[in-house]
Each structure stands twice: as structure tokens, then as C-alpha cells.
Amino acid sequence: ALTSAVLGYLSFVQYSTKSTGNQVSDSQAFGLAEAGLHKAIWYLINGNTAPDSSTDGSWRTTAYPADPGAGPTDPKQESFANGDYTMWVENSGSNIQITSRGTMDSSERIVRQTFAAASWTEIIYDEFESSFGNWTDGGTDCLYYTGGTYAHQGSDAVELRDNTSTSVASTSDLALSGYTQILVEFWYYTRSFAAGEDFWLQISTNSGGSYATVQSWAQGTDFSNDTFYEESVIITGYTLTDQTRIRFRADASTDSDEVYFDEIRVSASADPAGSLIANADSWEE
């Protein structure tokens, strides 16, 4: 009888220990799932470089429950605290849905939440099919191109060349004092740029009195010649005014170094820079 009692007690202790261990692992897996959710948000906001190297919140993965991988659109898995979490970032209508799975030992927990990204208002859009549109001709090294080959759509585009004070195309004053950030989207094509030669995207908030360079693109690092590229840049950190201007500038070396711009869209948002707004009642386990 004593032996039976001891064996029963030892069996109970073993079961209780295993049950407690499972509860701990389960709780840790849940914490990892939440950590993955917040890491995905971190990748999407404030210009952090996401797994696909984007910095504008555009990173998306293949849909849950696709397996994680090393590709730019694969779900991202990262190790943390002897466990791991896997992140899926998908479009959900006009929103962003993030799913995160935490794994610890044999325990697995999954959380999901939907977020609204910043809302954008289109300010100007130009395809250059009849004129410079909303853009100002900078002078000798800024040309109106009508040849078709280097226009992404239609036959016309804006061409910049060389590296002079006229190698620029800019907007007139844009009334942006009620906004907090700007989105610039465009297509471009380059010819004959040597390695390291580049072009710039710039902003002025004082009617062109001075410009700051927001981003640059260099041949051999960011692009190769004779290829169309699409870009999307969010401009933050500036106090926007009704005298805000956007400018492209070529920084090459000769007239034969050419960059063509087409389908330029400038939008603005009044939402806080880098914001993701959680949709009410969207969090689920």
C-alpha cells in the first residue's frame, strides 16, 4: 500500500511538473507572438529598413500560413529568448494585417491585428503628355522629351542631364501647411551614367530659397542604366509650409548622362509620420 501511494504521488508530481512546464512554455510562446507583432510594426514605420530593404512601409509578405524564408516577400522568422517568432504582413483592403506566431519548445501561440496606415491626399500628378504640367523647366539641362523610348507611359517625359545649375526640374509652391509628411512616387530611366554618378530628390519650404536633399540614387548601387525603375519616397521631418517645393536634380558629368522622369505623383498626409493606427476590436489570438 505504501509503495502504491509513493508511486501515485511520484506520478502526480511528474504530471504537475510537466503541466507547469507546458504552461510556462505556452506563456512564453504568447509573449514571443506579441514581440513579433511589434517587430513587424517596427519594420513598417519610422523609415526602418524592412526585410525587402524598403523604408516606406510597403513591405508585404506572402499570406499566412506560408512558410518563413529568406526571400524579400517571405514571412520573416527571427529567434529570440530560446524561441522564435514569425511575421506575416498582408494587405487587408486598404489596411495592413499583421499575423505573428510565437514558438517555444512545443508550444505555439498566434496573434493578429489590423492597422490603418497613413491616409494620403494627391496634390499633383503628371504624365507629361502635353507639357511640363506642374513642373518648372530648370533651363538648358532640363528638357521636355517627346521621343517615346524613355517615357514609361505614352511618349513624353522630363529629361535632366549633366550637373549644372539648370540640371533641375521643380514644382511651384505647394500649399502643404496643413500636412505632416509627403509621398513622392515616380518612374525613371537613365542613360550613360558612370558608376557613382547620381540624381537627387530635394525639398524646399521657402519657395526655393534653399533646398535639402531627401534621397539620392547612384549608378551601380541603386540602379543600372537602360532600365525603368519605380520609386516611392516618404518625406518626413520637415515643417511643411504653403511655400513647399519638390525638386529633382541630376548630378552626372556630361550632356550625354541623362535621366528621364515620368508619372510623378506628389501626395501629402496629415497623419503623424510613421503612424500605424490599430483598428478597433481587430486584435485577436
Secondary structure, DSSP 8 states (H G I E B T S, - for coil): -HHHHHHHHHHHHHHHHHHHHHHHHHHHHHHHHHHHHHHHHHHHSTT---TTS--SS----S-TT----SSTTS-EEEEETTEEEEEEEEEETTEEEEEEEEEETTEEEEEEEEEEE---EEEEEE--SSS-TTEEE-STTEEEE--STT-SSSS-EEEEESSSTTSEEEE--B--TT-SEEEEEEEEEEES--TT-EEEEEEESSTTSS-EEEEEEEBTTTB-SS-EEEEEEEE-SS---TTBEEEEEEE-SSTT-EEEEEEEEEEEE-S-TT-EEE-TT--B-
